[in-house]
Structure formats: structure tokens, C-alpha cells
Amino acid sequence: MASSNIDVEYSADTHLRFAPFNPTRWHNVQRWHPKITPYRLAIILTTLSLGTAKAVLTQQGRNLLSITLEWITGVAVVLTFQIFSDYDLEARAPKSISWFFSYDCMDVIWVFLTRLSICRRRPVYISTERRTLPSVNSMHPPITLYRILLNVTVLFFGVSKATLAYLGYSTEVTWLDWISATFLTTGFYVIGLYEYNSSNIFAALFVQDREVIGNPMFIFLVLAFLIFCIFYLAHLLWSEPFNVETGLSQLALFMDVPCVAIFMPAGGNYTIRLSYGEDAVYLVIILTAKDRMEYP
């Protein structure tokens, strides 16, 4: 069975198969929304639930559980979703699990809303997806505005989290981690489901290749942001009092040596070295100030 505008093939064991991209039909724009399959719904719910749980555990000071949850999320769950991602894109899944990648969970929601008289009938839209996006250079994927925004956002929140962590702002790091790892990740994932739409909606965001300006603009943004972070970090270090307990704890934890408590005046020059004592290796910060304390 095929529609008049888009080549779609339906079969008994799956709702649709991918339609080949046909640029001559771009002008026939139809309402398009992605299928929320059980696989995609599992990704969304897992990201929201595990990200929120990690933030709550961190705020409660239960760091061991938080680290364990982060390991489960970042390794086991992500690898599992990655292994099955090919079935979501274009490969045919085994018949026993094909429903997990083909059934549209929105059908249940629309039936529920119809029975509650919230909507009169299910909205009419299509969900066919293109196999590939048009690209100026066939040697690499297209550089679209969506992908540029995604990379810049990841860079921004990643560097911001690292900067706040090194400065000892643990609460701010937790909130930033929760926002970026939960809501932003979910938001970009849902928006990304529209990337391969066959109706050419949001063409400026997903279709138009920005290769001509994408590479230099991305390099410029990365360099500008890194320069800003360096100068901002230097401003915080030299203009604000240094939190010795938090700062040294973070540094000692990173270097896997016992912590040393030292008084550091604002604006003081200092060096860092490792001292080897009789019983342990400990971190020492030598200041230009007259008074200092060392605790092995």
C-alpha cells in the first residue's frame, strides 16, 4: 500500500517501512510526527528517571549510590540501547521483538483521549522516515543546524560542569548535571526524532547542509568559549577567596593522595608538588605567604 505523496510499504508484522528520499516531493508537505515506539519510550523514561534519581541521591549525600547509579546509566543502559539502535533506524528486527521497534505507543494515548472525549478522533499524520539526509559532501554526514546546536550545547554544559566542580560548587554542579543530563538530553532526543522526517518539516534545522559555514563557525565557537572559560576561571581564582577545604579535597581526590589543609590568601602565587614522607605521599601547596600549615 502506498500513499499518493510518499512511498510507504505496509506489512502484517510491521506498521511501515522506510520510504526512499525523493526531493521532487518536498513541496507536498504533510503533517508528520515520529512514532513513539516502546524502544524510544524506554529511552525517554530511563533518562528522566535515572537522571532525577542520581540528582536526588547526590543532594542527600549518598555518593556511593549515586556513583553506582551513574555507572549503571552510563555503561550498562547506554550500551544496551546502543546495541539495539540499529533496529530502530532501518534494520529489520527479529519477528519476536519487532513490536518493540514498530508499535506506536501514541495509538494507546489517542484511544484513551478519545474515550475521555478530550479529542474527537485520532489526528491524521504520517510517520515515515527517510533513510539518509541530503548532503553536499558524501564523504561525511551533513552538518545541519541541529547537529551544530547539539555539539555546542554539550560543550557548553560539559566545560561549565567541570569549571564549577573544580571551584567546589557542588550544589551548582548537581543542578547543572540534572538539567543537562535529564531535560536537555531528553529534549534533544525528542527533537532529533524529527530529523529524518519525510515531509521536509523544519528543513532549516534538519535538511539544509551548513558545511560551508558549519566548520569555521563551530571552530570559532569552541575557541571563543574556551578562551572565555579560561579568563573567567582565572578571574574567580584570583579575585575571590579560595575555599581550601573543598578545593584541596577535589584536587587530592583527583591525584589520589591524602588531602592537605593550607591557608591560601586571595591573589597569592603558589606551586603544587608531591612530598614523599616516611609513611605516606601527601599533597603540599607552597605559598608566597609567610604562614602556612602542612598536614601529612
N, C-alpha and C positions, 0 to 999 in steps of 0.2 A: 504494500500500500504506500502511495507517495502523495504528498500534498502538491498543490499547484505551484508553490514557490520554493519549496525546499525538498530535496531528495531525501526521503526518510523511509527506511525499511523496517517494518514491524514483524515480529515473530511471536510464537507462543511462549517461549521461555524468557523473553526479554521485551521491555517496552519499546526500545528503539535501538537503532544502530547509528553510528556517526555518519553524518552527511558530508560528502566531499565539498570542499570550499569552492564556491562559484562566484567570482566577483561580479559577473553580469547581473546578479540578482540582488545587489546591495540596496538598490532603491526600493525594493519591496520589503520594507521594514515591518516586522510583525512583533507583537508582544512576546517577549522572551524572558523566561526565568529559569534558573538552574534547577535540576532535580535534587531534592534533599534526600539522598539515599541513606539507608542505615549506616553505611560506612562514613559518609560525610557528617551525619548527625553525631556519630560516635566521636569524631574528631572535635567537633564544636563543644560537646558536653564534657569531654575529657579535659580539654584545655581550660574551660571555665571552672570546673570543679577542682581539679588538681592545683591550678594556679591560685585559686582562692584559699584552698586548704593550706598550701605552703605559706601564704602570707599570714594567715591566722596563727599557725604554729610558730612562725618566726617572731611575731609580735608577743606571743606568750612565753618566749624564751626557750621553747622546746626545740633547740637547734638540731639535736640528733634525729628526731623525727622529721624535721624539715629537710635535712640533708638526704635522709633516706627517701623521702617523697620526691625530692628533686632528682635523685638518681633514677628512681622508677620512671618518672616522667621523661627525663632527658635521654634515657638509654632504652629501657625495655619497651615503653609505649611508643616512642618515636620510631624505633626500629621496626616494630610490628606494623605500624601504619605504613611505613616506607616499603616494606616487603609487599604489601597488598595494594600499593598505589597504582601499579600497572593495570590492575583490573578496573580501577576507577577511571583511568584515562581512555584506553582504547582496546586493550586486550580482552578477549572473551574469558570470563571466569568459568570455572567448573560448574556444571549444572547444579550440584548440591549447594553451592553458595552463591549462585548467580543473583538470587533475590537480594542479597546483601549489597549489591552494587547496581541494581537496576530498579528496585521498587522505590517509588516516590512517596516518602512519608507525608508529604503535603496532602496527598489524597485523603488520609485519615483526618487531617485537620479541617480540610474543606467540607468533608461529610459532617464532622462534628459541628462546625459553624452553621452549616445549612440546617441541621436538625434543631439548632437553637434559634433559628430564624435571624441570625446575625447577618447572613448573606443569603440571597435567594437561590443562587446556584454557583457552581464552581467556576471561577474565572477561566476564560479561554486564553491559553498561551501555549507556546511550544517550548521544548527543552532540548532540541537537537544541538549538537556541538560540532565545531569544525575540528579536523584533525590537527591542522597547523595554522599558524598565523602568517600572513604575507610579510616578507622580509626583503629589504634592499640587498642584503648580503646573505647568500645561502650558506656561508661558512659558519655562521653563528646565529643564535636566536635573535629575534628582533628586539631592539632596545626601545620599549614603549614607555610612556609617561608613568604608567602604573608600576612598572619594574624600577624605574628611577626613584619614585617616591618610596617604594618599599625598601630599597637599599639605603637611601638617605635616612629614613626613619630608624632602621636597625642600627646604623652607625651612630646616630644622634643619641639614642637611648642607651646603647652599649657604652659609649665613652662617658656619658653622664653618670651612669651607674658606677663605673669604675672610679671616676673622679670623686663622687660622693663617698664611696666606700673607703678610699684611701684617706679622705679627710675625716673619717669617723662619724659620718652622719648615718647611723644605722637605721633610724626610723625612716628617713627620707629614701634610703636605698630600698627598704621593704616596700614602701608605697610605689616607688618607681618601678620596681620589679613586678609588682602586682599589676600595675597599669599596662606595662609593655608586654609582659608575658601572658596576660589574660585577655584584656579587652582589645588591645591593638592587634595582637596575633589573630584573635578570632575575627576582628573586623576586616583585616587584610585578607584572611582566608575566604570569608564570605564574598567580599568584593571580587577576589580572584576567581570565584566560580563563574563570573560573567565574562571572563577573559576570552574564552573560546566560543562565545555565543555566535549563532549563525544568522542573526538578524542585524548585525552591524550596529548594535546599540553601544553607546559610549565609545564611538570609534576613535575620538581624540585621546582617550585614555588607554585603549587596548590595541587598536589596529595601526594607527599611524606610527611608522618607524622613526624614532628620533636619533638614528645613528649619526646623522650629520652634526647634531648639537649635543647628543647624549654623552659621548665620551669626554669631550673637553669640559662640558658643564659638570659632569659627575666628578672629574678630577679636581676642578676648581672648588666645588663644594666640599670635597673631602679635605683638601689642603686648607681652605679657609676655616673650616670647623676645627681642624686640628690645631691651627695657629691660635684660634680663639681659646680653645681649651687650655693650651699651654700658658698663655698670658693670664687667663682667669685663674688657673691653678697657682701660678706664681703670685698673683695678687692676694689670694686667700692665705697662702703660706707666710707671706712677709708682712701683711697688714693686720692679720688677726692673731690673737694668742693661740699658741699651739696646744692642743689637747694631748698632754703627754700620755695619760693612761690609755686613751683609745688609740692614738696614733702609733705608739710603740707596740701596743698589743697586736695591731694589724700587721705592722712590719715584722715583728718577731714571729708571728704565726706564719707569715709568708715565707720567711727564711728558715723556719723550723728550728728555732733556737729559743732559749728562755728569754723572757722579757726583762728589760732594764728600765727603771724609772729615773728620769733625769729632768731637771728643770731647764726649760728652753725659753729664753726671753724672746719676745717678738722682734724680728729683724736680725737675730743673731746668726752668724755664719757657723756652720757645723760640718763635720765629716762623719762618716759611718764606717766602722770596721768591726771585725770579729776578733775577740780576745779568747785565748785558749788558757783556761785555768787548770788547776790540778784535778778538779772533779767534773767540770763541765765547760762547754763552749757557750759563751754568752755574748749578747749584743751590747756594744758600747757606742754611745754617741758623744763625741768630744766637742765641746762648745768653746767659743771665744770668751764666754763669761767666766768670771773668777770662781764662782761657786758651782759645783756640780756634784752629783752623787752617782755612785755605781753600785748596783746590786747584782751579784752573780746569781 
